[in-house]
Amino acid sequence: MIGIILYFLVILAELIFAIGFSALTISFIYSSLKGSPYVPTRQKEVDIILKTANLKSKQIFLELGCGDGRVCRRAASLYGVKTIGVDVNPLLIRYARFLAKIKSVNNTDFRTQNIFDTDLSKVDVVYLFLMPKLIELIVPKLEKEIKKKALVISHGFKIVEWQNRLVKKIDHRPFPTYYYRKVDK
Ligand SMILES: C[S@@+](CC[C@H](N)C(=O)[O-])C[C@H]1O[C@@H](n2cnc3c(N)ncnc32)[C@H](O)[C@@H]1O
C-alpha cells in the first residue's frame, strides 16, 4: 500500500515539475517575443550602477522590463526611493513581488505591463536593460513623456538617438551602462 502511495506521489511531483518548467519556458519565450529576453543585471553591477546614479530618497525610480525586480528592490532598500517595476512577463512579476515580500522591502510596486503602456510622466530615474530594437521603439515615448531633468540609465546597450545626451558611461564587461539626461541645462 505504501509503495503505491509513494509511486503516485513521485508521479505527482514529476507532473508539478514538468508543468512548472513548461510555464517558465513559455514565459521566457513570451518575454523574447515581446522584445527582450530575460537576462538579469548581475547583482554586483546593480550596486555600482545605483551608486553612480546618485539617487535621492524623494525620487521615483522606474524600471522598464524589471525581470525579478532585483534593481528596484536594491534601489528601494539602499536609497529609500519609491520604485516601480513593470514587466510583460506575469511570472517574473509574481516572483518579484514574492521576493520583495520575503525580504521585507517596502516602496516597491511591481506591475505586469507592457512598457508602451507605462506612464513615464512622474518618474525621476528610468532604468532599462532591453534589446536595441526595443530601445529604439521606446525612445519616442521617453522623449515625449519623461521630465526634462529625468535621468535615463540604459544597461547593456546605448540609446543611439541620444548620443549627445550621454552624461556618463561605466565600462562593465560584457555589458556597459550608459547614463543620459534628456536636458542637461
Ligand atoms: C534583459 S531583461 C532585464 C531584466 C531586469 N531589468 C534586470 O536588469 O535584471 C529584459 C526584461 O524585459 C522584459 N520585457 C521584454 N519586452 C517587454 C515589453 N514589451 N514590456 C515590458 N517588459 C518587457 C522581459 O520580460 C525581461 O524580463
Ligand as a Chemical Component Dictionary entry (heavy atoms), coordinates in Angstrom:
data_LIG
# 
_chem_comp.id                   LIG 
_chem_comp.type                 NON-POLYMER 
_chem_comp.pdbx_formal_charge   0 
_chem_comp.three_letter_code    LIG 
# 
loop_
_chem_comp_atom.comp_id 
_chem_comp_atom.atom_id 
_chem_comp_atom.alt_atom_id 
_chem_comp_atom.type_symbol 
_chem_comp_atom.charge 
_chem_comp_atom.model_Cartn_x 
_chem_comp_atom.model_Cartn_y 
_chem_comp_atom.model_Cartn_z 
_chem_comp_atom.pdbx_ordinal 
LIG C1  C1  C 0  17.251 41.820 -20.229 1  
LIG S1  S1  S 1  15.870 41.530 -19.121 2  
LIG C2  C2  C 0  16.267 42.696 -17.849 3  
LIG C3  C3  C 0  15.662 42.349 -16.525 4  
LIG C4  C4  C 0  15.945 43.374 -15.410 5  
LIG N1  N1  N 0  15.717 44.713 -15.876 6  
LIG C5  C5  C 0  17.347 43.281 -14.906 7  
LIG O1  O1  O 0  18.146 44.134 -15.305 8  
LIG O2  O2  O -1 17.667 42.357 -14.127 9  
LIG C6  C6  C 0  14.549 42.297 -20.045 10 
LIG C7  C7  C 0  13.169 42.188 -19.411 11 
LIG O3  O3  O 0  12.259 42.952 -20.194 12 
LIG C8  C8  C 0  11.009 42.275 -20.234 13 
LIG N2  N2  N 0  10.288 42.722 -21.438 14 
LIG C9  C9  C 0  10.540 42.393 -22.727 15 
LIG N3  N3  N 0  9.713  43.041 -23.541 16 
LIG C10 C10 C 0  8.897  43.814 -22.758 17 
LIG C11 C11 C 0  7.834  44.710 -23.030 18 
LIG N4  N4  N 0  7.436  44.977 -24.276 19 
LIG N5  N5  N 0  7.236  45.323 -21.974 20 
LIG C12 C12 C 0  7.627  45.044 -20.696 21 
LIG N6  N6  N 0  8.645  44.217 -20.389 22 
LIG C13 C13 C 0  9.283  43.610 -21.408 23 
LIG C14 C14 C 0  11.367 40.802 -20.235 24 
LIG O4  O4  O 0  10.294 40.027 -19.741 25 
LIG C15 C15 C 0  12.608 40.787 -19.338 26 
LIG O5  O5  O 0  12.258 40.493 -18.011 27 
# 
loop_
_chem_comp_bond.comp_id 
_chem_comp_bond.atom_id_1 
_chem_comp_bond.atom_id_2 
_chem_comp_bond.value_order 
_chem_comp_bond.pdbx_ordinal 
LIG C1  S1  SING 1  
LIG S1  C2  SING 2  
LIG S1  C6  SING 3  
LIG C2  C3  SING 4  
LIG C3  C4  SING 5  
LIG C4  N1  SING 6  
LIG C4  C5  SING 7  
LIG C5  O1  DOUB 8  
LIG C5  O2  SING 9  
LIG C6  C7  SING 10 
LIG C7  O3  SING 11 
LIG C7  C15 SING 12 
LIG O3  C8  SING 13 
LIG C8  N2  SING 14 
LIG C8  C14 SING 15 
LIG N2  C9  SING 16 
LIG N2  C13 SING 17 
LIG C9  N3  DOUB 18 
LIG N3  C10 SING 19 
LIG C10 C11 SING 20 
LIG C10 C13 DOUB 21 
LIG C11 N4  SING 22 
LIG C11 N5  DOUB 23 
LIG N5  C12 SING 24 
LIG C12 N6  DOUB 25 
LIG N6  C13 SING 26 
LIG C14 O4  SING 27 
LIG C14 C15 SING 28 
LIG C15 O5  SING 29 
# 
